[in-house]
């Protein structure tokens, strides 16, 4: 499209006459050739840029994130006014119940994870195997509420999901992703393994791994998934 107009203009004969009464089209043709060359180059750049954009979008759509992106709505919630932590937790629970009453909403859960909408941060985990001395740059712990795995559609690959009433902050259990299991217990069965809390950390000193779920790409679709350690929690710092 961007080359058609200059091509048509360049095809027109010049009516410019010099002092001898003969036509001179050479300067006009040079200018036209330069304009047409510029337009062709621009058209090629736009064509290639558009093609690469379409290919990137198609690849992103086909990439498996590990969870159901097409059936998920992410809401960032802040509790700004509360008297104490119990009040903040009560407001969040009221908000969750209100969400469930909206037509079309099947399930709701809280977490500090913002899939594909968070800046890249250094991975950090609150729990590690006893005596662990290996790297932790790809392992991080995530507090999530009851029902998180069902909402996100993360399938269980080993062990089991928490039973009713088992996924509460005071229960010493944990679920890990497949990558976390491979990094922390290579070649071993992670079910029944113990995770030990780091010093000065509130909560159970040890947690029992009861299940392994599939990997999930929370930061970017074109990066390998981190090793996730999911911990039971309902609220963290008033933000979910």
Protein Blocks (a to p, Z undefined) as FASTA:
>chain_A
ZZmmmmmmmmpccfbdcfkopacfklmmmmmmmmmmmmmmmmmmmmmmmmmmmmmmmmmm
mpcghiafklcccdddddfbdfblmlmmmmmmmmmmmmmmpghiabdcddfbdghiaccd
ddddfbdcehiabdfklgccddddehklmmnopacfehjaddehklcfklccddddfklm
mmmmghiafehpacdddehiacjfbdcdfbdcddddfkbmkbccddddddddfbeghiZZ
